[in-house]
Amino acid sequence: MNTLFYLVPAAAVIALLFAWIFFRQMMKESEGTPTMKEIAQYVREGAMAYLKQQYKVVIIVFVVLACLFAVLAYGFGVQNPWVPFAFLTGGFFSGLAGFVGMKTATYASARTANATMRSLNSGLKIAFRSGAVMGLTVVGLGLLDIAIWWSVLKIFYDPSDAQNLVVITTTMLTFGMGASTQALFARVGGGIYTKAADVGADIVGKVEQDIPEDDPRNPATISDNMGDNVGDVAGMGADLYESYCGSILATMALGASAFFQDGTEMQMRAILAPMIIAAIGVVLSIIGIYVVRTKEGASLQDLLGSLSRGTNLAAVLIALCSFGVFYLLGFSNWWMLALSVLSGLLAGVIIGKITEYYTSHSYKPTQKLAESSQTGPATVIINGVGLGMISTAVPVVTIAVAILLSYGFATGFNFSVDTLSHGLYGISIAAVGMLSTLGITLATDAYGPIADNAGGNAQMSELDPSVREKTDILDSLGNTTAATGKGFAIGSAALTALALLASYIEEIKIGLGHIGKDVIEVGGRTVKTVSASIMDIVDYYDITLMNPMVLVGVFVGAMMAFLFCGLTMNAVGRAAEKMVVEVRRQFREIAGILEGKQRPDYTSCVRISTKAAQHEMIFPSLLAIIVPMIVGVLLGPAGVIGLLAGGLGAGFVLAIFLANSGGAWDNAKKYVEEGHFGGKNSDSHHATVVGDTVGDPFKDTSGPSLNILIKLMSMVSIVMAGLTVMLH
């Protein structure tokens, strides 16, 4: 059975190999005219300079946190001594995934624009396979990191001991915290950078000066294009790296605890299952990537169909393979556990389709939103907010049904307290199923910013208008796939965060062991801590809704979702104000910009976005780390469970609302620009531009950051569980 483990590092190598192959294929394509090359180089250098500056700030945070964990581990003995090192590697690989993705995207945009001169299919192929570089890099590095730590920790902890398997898997969870921490800084910082530039460019360029999007006369246009790579590629890569790893690690930890009483052989099977499913998903993602292609003159629906063929094929194949995985691993209820995986996959597909329905201008909701622009920007804003709120209903119901089904399949629909651990394992394996084909689903997401930048390059290079028309089609598709990808990430975050709640209880058990609490009194009986069930720990700490500590935690957790969004939106607003002032100044003081006789000062706008992002990202990101620590110290485990539950409930719904409202506003603008309701430069167009501007921080800053927030708070709580137990 252990030989099956070698599929994991093998799949990691295959993923990284194909990522390199796709990168080399893209680099062989021409970047086009000298002007196209110059613009691409400017964007590339600026984006890389920002990312390096961001990493300098993040490194300081990581060093401080690693030192804190070292003190807890070596000074107080309330933490595993491997935790500081696991934390650092998680952050490193998360950052590396974002770096590789952004480097690829900045090389691919001009090549995509140049390829569309030949055909729409050529442009789609380059943009999509360049996005696949990030998708495969994320899953490759994720599986590699997991495989390395599993192999190393088994050397120091004898895996034939059931308790050691629990220790190994819960220790590995802490590298998930490193990945989450890096991801949050990348998402928040990148989101502030890109949206400050985007909002500034839109307000002054489109609305006030009536010049097209990505017009080279706009001083903020270069920083806007840089921001697409910084926020929507590097940030997204780091984000989904931690989602992918988090789901696998949480399932491994739950597997070790759920099957604790069944012997180490069953534990090992439960631990290996998520890793092997993810490994097979890598191969199936590569197959799906090769399926994606389209024809010249394809409509938006045709393009959506092209991408859907690849993602759906990979999803169907992983569903079938999961039956074989559980059968080969020797689970008695192998087909039921495979159905848990299937429930997660179906939930992901449904959430993706609902997101597409509410955000694509091929469907009525966004078309009706565009129609409301005829009565001005106020009605666009009102209807967009309403659309986003309504769009939360089906995803929430879908996740609720997926939770019940995955739990039920894993337990034979026995919902008693005795089956709780096995049911939670089913929920967690459903999250793995949802993310198992991330190699291709992330490719459809990363493709969007590449297509967007390709359009910007075509506009600034003054290529034939037909080229911009083709890149606009690809860009519009990218808006929809990006919104779908965000919905997918949010859905998987909900299932993973629920699994992490159970992992927190397991870490509490280990913490009790660290302080010498070998037995606990529960309901008048003495229970050995090492063999205590989840419900034993729940009863020991009185984790019920009647406990005021839990209720206070719930309120604080719900508040955190809104506070975090408010802070990040205001950060975008402040940075955008500075950008607007600078762009207006240049139009006013630099003669000849609007006539195209004088080149704008792009550098000053880049400097504003960079400085604002570096400064503004620190407080919201640190808040997500500090609050769980404070709640643990003041309210104990009961308060922490409340915090995580409140944050999960409010954060999940709020994230869907923000992502879908923002996506709908963006595509409503695109719908008007295609010639509906007056077309470009009409009053309707100006109204939708305002809506799109409001939606920018919704969908690209605050919304995507929330799914990291709810998981990071869980990860921090898990890592700090030893201190919480020591104090309570």
FIKE-302527 format. One line per 8 residues: number of its first residue (from 0); for each residue x, y, z of C-alpha. Coordinates in steps of 0.2 Angstrom, whole numbers, padded with zeros to 4 digits. Layout:
<nodes>
NUM = X Y Z | ...
</nodes>
This chain:
<nodes>
0 = 0000 0000 0000 | 0014 0012 0004 | 0020 0010 -0014 | 0005 0020 -0019 | 0012 0035 -0011 | 0026 0036 -0024 | 0012 0042 -0036 | 0012 0058 -0027
8 = 0030 0064 -0030 | 0028 0057 -0048 | 0013 0067 -0051 | 0022 0083 -0044 | 0036 0080 -0056 | 0024 0077 -0071 | 0015 0093 -0067 | 0031 0104 -0066
16 = 0038 0095 -0082 | 0022 0100 -0092 | 0022 0117 -0084 | 0040 0119 -0091 | 0035 0112 -0108 | 0020 0124 -0110 | 0031 0139 -0104 | 0044 0134 -0117
24 = 0031 0133 -0131 | 0024 0150 -0126 | 0042 0158 -0126 | 0045 0152 -0144 | 0031 0163 -0150 | 0034 0180 -0156 | 0030 0195 -0146 | 0026 0205 -0161
32 = 0031 0223 -0166 | 0045 0233 -0157 | 0032 0243 -0149 | 0023 0228 -0142 | 0039 0221 -0135 | 0043 0238 -0127 | 0026 0239 -0118 | 0027 0220 -0113
40 = 0045 0223 -0106 | 0039 0239 -0096 | 0025 0229 -0088 | 0036 0214 -0084 | 0049 0224 -0076 | 0037 0234 -0066 | 0027 0219 -0060 | 0043 0210 -0055
48 = 0049 0225 -0045 | 0033 0226 -0036 | 0033 0208 -0031 | 0051 0208 -0025 | 0047 0223 -0014 | 0031 0214 -0007 | 0042 0199 -0003 | 0054 0209 0007
56 = 0039 0215 0018 | 0032 0197 0019 | 0049 0190 0024 | 0050 0201 0040 | 0033 0195 0045 | 0038 0177 0042 | 0054 0178 0052 | 0044 0186 0067
64 = 0031 0172 0067 | 0043 0158 0065 | 0053 0165 0080 | 0037 0165 0090 | 0033 0147 0085 | 0051 0142 0089 | 0048 0150 0107 | 0032 0140 0109
72 = 0040 0124 0103 | 0057 0125 0111 | 0054 0137 0126 | 0037 0132 0132 | 0036 0114 0124 | 0018 0117 0119 | 0021 0114 0100 | 0029 0102 0089
80 = 0048 0107 0086 | 0045 0105 0067 | 0032 0118 0066 | 0043 0134 0063 | 0051 0125 0048 | 0035 0118 0041 | 0028 0136 0042 | 0042 0143 0032
88 = 0042 0130 0018 | 0023 0133 0016 | 0026 0152 0013 | 0041 0149 0002 | 0031 0137 -0010 | 0016 0148 -0010 | 0026 0163 -0015 | 0036 0153 -0028
96 = 0019 0148 -0036 | 0014 0166 -0038 | 0031 0171 -0044 | 0031 0158 -0058 | 0013 0162 -0063 | 0016 0180 -0064 | 0033 0178 -0074 | 0024 0167 -0087
104 = 0009 0179 -0088 | 0020 0194 -0092 | 0029 0185 -0106 | 0012 0178 -0113 | 0002 0194 -0115 | 0010 0202 -0130 | 0012 0184 -0138 | -0006 0182 -0136
112 = -0010 0198 -0144 | 0002 0194 -0158 | -0006 0177 -0161 | -0023 0184 -0162 | -0018 0192 -0179 | -0017 0174 -0185 | -0033 0167 -0178 | -0044 0168 -0162
120 = -0039 0150 -0159 | -0020 0154 -0159 | -0023 0168 -0146 | -0034 0156 -0135 | -0021 0142 -0135 | -0007 0153 -0130 | -0017 0162 -0116 | -0024 0146 -0110
128 = -0009 0136 -0109 | 0001 0150 -0101 | -0013 0150 -0088 | -0010 0131 -0087 | 0008 0135 -0082 | 0002 0142 -0066 | -0011 0129 -0063 | 0002 0115 -0065
136 = 0015 0124 -0055 | 0003 0126 -0041 | -0002 0108 -0040 | 0016 0102 -0043 | 0023 0112 -0030 | 0009 0108 -0018 | 0011 0090 -0020 | 0030 0091 -0019
144 = 0029 0100 -0003 | 0017 0088 0005 | 0027 0073 -0001 | 0043 0080 0006 | 0036 0083 0023 | 0027 0066 0024 | 0043 0057 0020 | 0054 0068 0032
152 = 0042 0066 0047 | 0040 0048 0045 | 0059 0046 0048 | 0057 0054 0065 | 0040 0048 0070 | 0037 0029 0069 | 0022 0028 0057 | 0017 0011 0065
160 = 0011 0020 0080 | -0007 0027 0078 | -0003 0043 0089 | 0012 0047 0078 | 0002 0047 0063 | -0009 0060 0071 | 0006 0070 0076 | 0014 0069 0058
168 = -0002 0075 0050 | -0007 0089 0062 | 0011 0095 0061 | 0010 0096 0042 | -0005 0107 0044 | 0006 0121 0050 | 0014 0123 0033 | -0004 0127 0027
176 = -0003 0142 0039 | 0013 0148 0030 | 0004 0146 0013 | -0011 0155 0019 | -0001 0169 0027 | 0009 0172 0011 | -0007 0171 0001 | -0016 0184 0011
184 = -0002 0196 0009 | -0002 0193 -0010 | -0020 0194 -0012 | -0023 0210 -0002 | -0007 0219 -0008 | -0010 0214 -0026 | -0028 0218 -0025 | -0025 0235 -0018
192 = -0011 0238 -0032 | -0021 0233 -0047 | -0038 0241 -0041 | -0030 0258 -0037 | -0023 0259 -0054 | -0039 0252 -0062 | -0051 0264 -0053 | -0039 0279 -0057
200 = -0038 0275 -0075 | -0056 0272 -0077 | -0063 0288 -0068 | -0051 0300 -0076 | -0048 0291 -0093 | -0065 0284 -0098 | -0077 0295 -0088 | -0069 0312 -0088
208 = -0059 0312 -0104 | -0069 0299 -0115 | -0053 0290 -0120 | -0054 0271 -0123 | -0048 0258 -0110 | -0029 0254 -0111 | -0026 0270 -0121 | -0008 0275 -0120
216 = -0012 0293 -0117 | -0019 0287 -0100 | -0005 0289 -0087 | -0012 0275 -0076 | -0013 0262 -0090 | 0004 0254 -0088 | 0001 0252 -0069 | -0016 0245 -0073
224 = -0009 0232 -0084 | 0005 0228 -0071 | -0009 0226 -0058 | -0018 0213 -0068 | -0002 0202 -0066 | 0002 0207 -0048 | -0016 0204 -0041 | -0025 0192 -0053
232 = -0010 0181 -0056 | 0003 0181 -0042 | -0010 0184 -0029 | -0022 0171 -0036 | -0008 0158 -0038 | -0003 0160 -0020 | -0022 0159 -0015 | -0026 0143 -0023
240 = -0010 0135 -0018 | -0015 0137 0000 | -0033 0131 -0004 | -0026 0115 -0013 | -0014 0111 0000 | -0026 0115 0014 | -0039 0103 0008 | -0027 0089 0007
248 = -0018 0092 0023 | -0035 0094 0033 | -0041 0077 0026 | -0025 0069 0030 | -0026 0075 0048 | -0044 0070 0049 | -0040 0053 0042 | -0027 0050 0055
256 = -0039 0054 0069 | -0056 0047 0062 | -0048 0030 0060 | -0037 0031 0076 | -0047 0016 0084 | -0046 0006 0068 | -0027 0003 0068 | -0013 0011 0059
264 = -0017 0002 0043 | -0034 0010 0041 | -0026 0026 0046 | -0013 0025 0033 | -0026 0022 0020 | -0036 0037 0025 | -0021 0048 0025 | -0015 0042 0008
272 = -0032 0043 -0001 | -0032 0063 -0003 | -0014 0063 -0009 | -0017 0049 -0022 | -0034 0057 -0028 | -0024 0074 -0030 | -0010 0065 -0039 | -0022 0057 -0052
280 = -0031 0074 -0054 | -0014 0081 -0060 | -0013 0069 -0075 | -0032 0071 -0079 | -0030 0090 -0079 | -0016 0089 -0092 | -0027 0078 -0103 | -0041 0091 -0101
288 = -0029 0106 -0106 | -0025 0097 -0122 | -0044 0096 -0126 | -0047 0115 -0126 | -0047 0123 -0143 | -0059 0134 -0153 | -0063 0139 -0171 | -0061 0156 -0179
296 = -0076 0168 -0177 | -0081 0159 -0161 | -0094 0167 -0150 | -0093 0169 -0131 | -0104 0154 -0129 | -0092 0144 -0141 | -0077 0149 -0131 | -0086 0145 -0114
304 = -0090 0128 -0122 | -0072 0125 -0127 | -0065 0128 -0109 | -0080 0118 -0102 | -0075 0103 -0112 | -0058 0102 -0104 | -0064 0105 -0086 | -0079 0094 -0087
312 = -0069 0080 -0095 | -0056 0081 -0081 | -0070 0081 -0068 | -0079 0066 -0075 | -0063 0056 -0076 | -0058 0060 -0058 | -0075 0055 -0052 | -0073 0038 -0060
320 = -0055 0036 -0054 | -0060 0040 -0036 | -0070 0024 -0035 | -0054 0014 -0040 | -0043 0023 -0028 | -0054 0019 -0013 | -0057 0001 -0019 | -0038 -0002 -0021
328 = -0035 0006 -0004 | -0046 -0007 0004 | -0060 0003 0011 | -0075 -0007 0015 | -0087 0007 0011 | -0076 0012 -0004 | -0090 0017 -0016 | -0098 0027 -0003
336 = -0082 0037 0000 | -0081 0039 -0019 | -0098 0047 -0019 | -0092 0059 -0006 | -0079 0065 -0018 | -0092 0066 -0032 | -0103 0077 -0021 | -0089 0089 -0019
344 = -0085 0089 -0038 | -0104 0092 -0042 | -0105 0106 -0029 | -0090 0114 -0038 | -0098 0112 -0055 | -0114 0119 -0049 | -0106 0134 -0040 | -0096 0137 -0056
352 = -0112 0137 -0067 | -0122 0148 -0056 | -0108 0160 -0055 | -0107 0160 -0074 | -0126 0163 -0075 | -0125 0178 -0064 | -0109 0186 -0071 | -0109 0182 -0090
360 = -0117 0194 -0102 | -0123 0179 -0111 | -0137 0177 -0098 | -0151 0188 -0093 | -0145 0194 -0075 | -0131 0204 -0082 | -0140 0209 -0098 | -0154 0216 -0087
368 = -0140 0225 -0076 | -0133 0233 -0092 | -0151 0238 -0097 | -0153 0247 -0081 | -0138 0259 -0086 | -0151 0268 -0097 | -0157 0277 -0081 | -0140 0281 -0074
376 = -0126 0274 -0063 | -0137 0274 -0047 | -0148 0260 -0054 | -0133 0251 -0060 | -0126 0250 -0042 | -0143 0246 -0034 | -0146 0232 -0046 | -0129 0225 -0045
384 = -0129 0224 -0026 | -0146 0216 -0027 | -0140 0203 -0041 | -0125 0199 -0030 | -0136 0196 -0014 | -0148 0185 -0024 | -0134 0175 -0032 | -0128 0169 -0015
392 = -0144 0158 -0013 | -0140 0143 -0024 | -0121 0142 -0019 | -0126 0142 -0001 | -0139 0128 -0003 | -0127 0119 -0014 | -0113 0119 -0001 | -0126 0114 0012
400 = -0132 0099 0002 | -0114 0094 -0002 | -0110 0094 0017 | -0125 0083 0021 | -0122 0071 0007 | -0103 0069 0009 | -0106 0067 0028 | -0120 0054 0024
408 = -0110 0044 0011 | -0095 0043 0023 | -0106 0036 0037 | -0120 0027 0029 | -0131 0041 0033 | -0129 0038 0051 | -0129 0056 0058 | -0126 0050 0076
416 = -0113 0058 0087 | -0103 0041 0086 | -0100 0044 0067 | -0095 0062 0068 | -0076 0059 0064 | -0080 0048 0049 | -0093 0061 0043 | -0081 0075 0044
424 = -0068 0065 0034 | -0081 0063 0021 | -0084 0082 0020 | -0065 0085 0019 | -0063 0072 0005 | -0077 0081 -0004 | -0066 0097 -0004 | -0051 0087 -0011
432 = -0063 0081 -0025 | -0068 0099 -0029 | -0050 0104 -0030 | -0042 0088 -0037 | -0042 0095 -0055 | -0036 0112 -0050 | -0022 0111 -0063 | -0035 0115 -0077
440 = -0048 0125 -0067 | -0034 0137 -0062 | -0028 0138 -0080 | -0046 0144 -0084 | -0044 0157 -0071 | -0026 0163 -0074 | -0030 0164 -0093 | -0041 0179 -0089
448 = -0028 0192 -0084 | -0017 0186 -0099 | -0031 0190 -0111 | -0034 0206 -0103 | -0016 0212 -0104 | -0016 0206 -0122 | -0030 0218 -0126 | -0020 0232 -0117
456 = -0005 0228 -0127 | -0015 0228 -0143 | -0023 0245 -0139 | -0006 0254 -0133 | 0003 0247 -0148 | -0011 0254 -0160 | -0013 0237 -0169 | -0028 0235 -0181
464 = -0045 0237 -0173 | -0049 0219 -0177 | -0035 0212 -0166 | -0043 0222 -0151 | -0060 0215 -0156 | -0053 0197 -0154 | -0044 0201 -0138 | -0060 0209 -0131
472 = -0069 0192 -0134 | -0055 0183 -0125 | -0055 0196 -0111 | -0074 0195 -0109 | -0072 0176 -0108 | -0059 0179 -0095 | -0070 0189 -0084 | -0083 0175 -0084
480 = -0070 0162 -0080 | -0061 0172 -0067 | -0078 0175 -0058 | -0081 0156 -0060 | -0064 0152 -0053 | -0067 0164 -0038 | -0084 0155 -0034 | -0075 0138 -0035
488 = -0061 0144 -0023 | -0074 0151 -0011 | -0084 0134 -0011 | -0069 0124 -0008 | -0064 0136 0006 | -0080 0133 0015 | -0078 0114 0015 | -0060 0115 0019
496 = -0063 0127 0034 | -0076 0115 0041 | -0063 0101 0040 | -0051 0113 0049 | -0063 0115 0063 | -0061 0097 0067 | -0043 0097 0065 | -0042 0111 0078
504 = -0050 0099 0090 | -0037 0086 0087 | -0024 0099 0090 | -0032 0103 0106 | -0030 0085 0111 | -0012 0085 0107 | -0010 0102 0117 | -0017 0093 0132
512 = -0004 0080 0130 | 0010 0093 0129 | 0005 0100 0146 | 0004 0083 0154 | -0015 0081 0154 | -0016 0063 0150 | -0034 0060 0156 | -0049 0072 0156
520 = -0066 0071 0166 | -0080 0071 0154 | -0098 0069 0160 | -0093 0060 0176 | -0081 0048 0167 | -0062 0048 0165 | -0056 0048 0147 | -0038 0045 0141
528 = -0034 0061 0131 | -0025 0052 0117 | -0041 0042 0113 | -0054 0055 0117 | -0066 0058 0103 | -0071 0075 0096 | -0087 0075 0106 | -0077 0072 0122
536 = -0066 0087 0119 | -0082 0097 0115 | -0090 0092 0131 | -0074 0095 0141 | -0073 0113 0135 | -0092 0115 0135 | -0092 0120 0117 | -0111 0124 0115
544 = -0121 0138 0109 | -0127 0141 0127 | -0109 0145 0131 | -0106 0164 0131 | -0088 0161 0125 | -0094 0152 0110 | -0108 0166 0106 | -0095 0180 0108
552 = -0083 0171 0096 | -0097 0169 0083 | -0100 0188 0083 | -0082 0192 0083 | -0079 0180 0068 | -0094 0187 0058 | -0088 0204 0062 | -0070 0200 0056
560 = -0077 0196 0038 | -0085 0213 0037 | -0071 0223 0045 | -0058 0214 0034 | -0068 0219 0018 | -0070 0237 0025 | -0052 0239 0028 | -0047 0232 0011
568 = -0060 0242 0001 | -0055 0258 0010 | -0037 0255 0006 | -0042 0254 -0012 | -0052 0270 -0011 | -0037 0279 -0003 | -0025 0273 -0016 | -0037 0277 -0030
576 = -0039 0294 -0024 | -0021 0298 -0025 | -0020 0290 -0042 | -0035 0300 -0048 | -0026 0316 -0042 | -0010 0312 -0051 | -0019 0307 -0068 | -0029 0323 -0067
584 = -0013 0333 -0064 | -0004 0326 -0079 | -0018 0329 -0091 | -0019 0347 -0084 | 0000 0351 -0083 | 0008 0341 -0097 | 0003 0348 -0113 | 0000 0337 -0128
592 = -0005 0321 -0119 | -0022 0320 -0126 | -0016 0324 -0143 | -0003 0310 -0142 | 0011 0322 -0144 | 0018 0320 -0127 | 0021 0303 -0117 | 0013 0303 -0100
600 = 0023 0300 -0084 | 0019 0282 -0081 | 0032 0279 -0068 | 0024 0291 -0055 | 0008 0281 -0056 | 0017 0265 -0054 | 0025 0272 -0039 | 0009 0277 -0031
608 = 0001 0260 -0033 | 0017 0251 -0026 | 0018 0262 -0011 | 0000 0261 -0007 | -0001 0242 -0009 | 0015 0240 0002 | 0008 0251 0016 | -0010 0247 0016
616 = -0009 0228 0015 | 0000 0226 0032 | -0014 0230 0044 | -0028 0219 0037 | -0016 0205 0035 | -0009 0205 0052 | -0027 0207 0059 | -0031 0190 0052
624 = -0016 0183 0062 | -0018 0192 0078 | -0037 0191 0081 | -0037 0172 0083 | -0022 0173 0095 | -0031 0185 0106 | -0047 0176 0106 | -0038 0160 0110
632 = -0029 0169 0125 | -0045 0177 0131 | -0059 0165 0127 | -0051 0148 0126 | -0055 0134 0114 | -0074 0138 0115 | -0072 0156 0110 | -0060 0150 0095
640 = -0073 0138 0089 | -0086 0152 0089 | -0074 0163 0080 | -0070 0151 0066 | -0089 0146 0064 | -0094 0164 0063 | -0080 0169 0051 | -0084 0154 0040
648 = -0103 0158 0039 | -0102 0176 0036 | -0086 0176 0026 | -0093 0162 0014 | -0109 0172 0009 | -0101 0189 0009 | -0087 0182 -0003 | -0099 0175 -0015
656 = -0109 0192 -0015 | -0094 0202 -0018 | -0087 0191 -0032 | -0103 0190 -0042 | -0108 0208 -0040 | -0091 0214 -0046 | -0091 0201 -0060 | -0108 0206 -0066
664 = -0104 0225 -0066 | -0088 0221 -0076 | -0097 0211 -0090 | -0112 0223 -0090 | -0100 0236 -0096 | -0093 0224 -0109 | -0111 0221 -0115 | -0114 0239 -0118
672 = -0097 0241 -0126 | -0102 0228 -0139 | -0115 0240 -0145 | -0130 0238 -0134 | -0139 0253 -0126 | -0129 0266 -0136 | -0112 0257 -0136 | -0096 0265 -0131
680 = -0095 0283 -0125 | -0114 0284 -0122 | -0122 0289 -0106 | -0126 0270 -0103 | -0108 0266 -0105 | -0103 0279 -0093 | -0115 0272 -0080 | -0108 0254 -0082
688 = -0091 0261 -0081 | -0095 0268 -0064 | -0103 0251 -0059 | -0087 0242 -0065 | -0076 0254 -0055 | -0086 0251 -0039 | -0085 0232 -0042 | -0067 0232 -0045
696 = -0062 0231 -0026 | -0077 0219 -0023 | -0072 0206 -0035 | -0053 0208 -0036 | -0048 0213 -0018 | -0060 0210 -0004 | -0070 0196 -0011 | -0055 0184 -0016
704 = -0046 0188 0001 | -0061 0182 0011 | -0058 0163 0007 | -0040 0165 0013 | -0046 0174 0029 | -0057 0161 0035 | -0044 0147 0032 | -0030 0158 0039
712 = -0039 0161 0055 | -0042 0142 0056 | -0023 0138 0053 | -0018 0151 0066 | -0029 0144 0078 | -0022 0126 0075 | -0004 0132 0077 | -0008 0142 0093
720 = -0019 0128 0100 | -0004 0123 0112 | -0004 0140 0120 | -0023 0141 0121 | -0023 0125 0131 | -0009 0130 0142 | -0018 0146 0147 | -0035 0137 0148
</nodes>
